[in-house]
Amino acid sequence: IPLFVTKMVVAKENLAYILGKNIVTQSLVNESATKVISRQAKLVSIALSSDSKKLAVGDEFGKIYVLYNFMSSKDPHNKLVIQSLPQWHSQSVNCLKFTQSD
């Protein structure tokens, strides 16, 4: 893990962390299953759902993104989906958390 990681989360067999404008995801079972996802703004918060199926990130401008299928996969039907939530905040999103119902 690089020295400039600002936030990191672990759930089940997956690890995800923020590295500037990048989200890095890695399987704890298969170290070669690593993916880097780049965004345009600096990312400041990250949360991983307890079932490891959803990853949320918040940026410095108040936007929140939810990522699905974020782990590396050879299945062409299992493509990365990034959903931008319609509501946004006027300031940086510094903390995110999934509830048990999410």
C-alpha positions in Angstrom: 0.0 0.0 0.0 1.5 3.4 -1.0 2.4 6.0 1.6 0.0 8.6 0.4 -3.2 6.7 1.1 -5.7 9.0 2.7 -8.5 6.6 3.5 -8.9 2.8 3.5 -11.7 0.3 4.0 -11.8 -3.5 4.3 -14.9 -5.7 4.1 -15.0 -9.5 3.7 -12.3 -10.3 1.1 -11.8 -6.8 -0.4 -9.7 -3.8 0.3 -10.3 -0.4 -1.1 -8.4 2.9 -0.6 -8.1 6.4 -1.9 -4.9 7.6 -3.6 -5.5 11.3 -4.6 -8.0 11.1 -7.5 -7.8 7.3 -7.7 -9.8 4.5 -6.1 -7.7 1.3 -5.7 -9.5 -2.0 -5.1 -7.8 -5.2 -4.3 -8.9 -8.7 -3.4 -7.3 -10.0 -0.2 -7.6 -13.5 -1.5 -6.1 -12.9 -5.0 -3.5 -10.1 -4.9 -3.4 -9.9 -8.7 -7.1 -8.9 -8.7 -6.4 -5.2 -8.4 -8.2 -2.3 -10.2 -7.5 1.4 -10.3 -10.4 3.7 -11.0 -9.7 7.4 -11.7 -12.0 10.3 -11.0 -11.6 14.0 -12.0 -11.7 15.4 -8.5 -9.7 14.7 -5.4 -11.5 11.9 -3.4 -11.8 12.5 0.4 -14.0 9.7 1.8 -14.7 6.0 1.1 -17.1 3.4 2.4 -17.5 -0.3 1.5 -20.8 -2.1 2.1 -20.6 -5.1 4.5 -21.4 -7.5 1.6 -18.6 -5.9 -0.5 -20.9 -5.3 -3.4 -21.0 -1.5 -3.2 -18.3 1.1 -2.8 -19.1 4.7 -2.1 -16.7 7.7 -2.5 -17.1 11.3 -1.8 -15.1 14.1 -3.4 -13.8 17.5 -2.5 -16.7 19.2 -4.3 -19.5 17.4 -2.4 -20.3 14.8 -4.9 -21.0 11.1 -3.9 -20.5 8.2 -6.2 -21.6 4.6 -5.7 -19.6 1.9 -7.6 -20.9 -1.5 -8.5 -18.8 -4.4 -9.9 -15.7 -2.6 -8.9 -13.5 -5.6 -8.5 -11.6 -7.0 -11.5 -13.5 -9.5 -13.4 -13.0 -11.4 -16.7 -16.8 -11.7 -17.2 -17.8 -9.1 -19.9 -21.3 -8.8 -18.4 -19.8 -7.7 -15.0 -18.8 -4.2 -16.0 -18.0 -1.4 -13.7 -21.0 0.9 -13.0 -20.5 4.3 -11.4 -23.6 6.0 -10.2 -23.5 9.7 -9.2 -26.1 10.5 -6.6 -28.4 13.3 -7.6 -28.1 15.2 -4.3 -24.8 16.9 -3.6 -23.3 18.8 -0.8 -21.9 22.4 -0.9 -18.7 21.2 0.8 -16.4 18.3 0.8 -17.9 14.9 1.7 -15.5 13.9 4.6 -17.3 10.8 5.9 -19.5 8.1 4.4 -21.1 5.0 5.9 -23.4 2.2 4.6 -26.3 1.2 6.9 -27.3 -2.5 7.2 -30.3 -1.9 4.9 -28.1 -0.5 2.1 
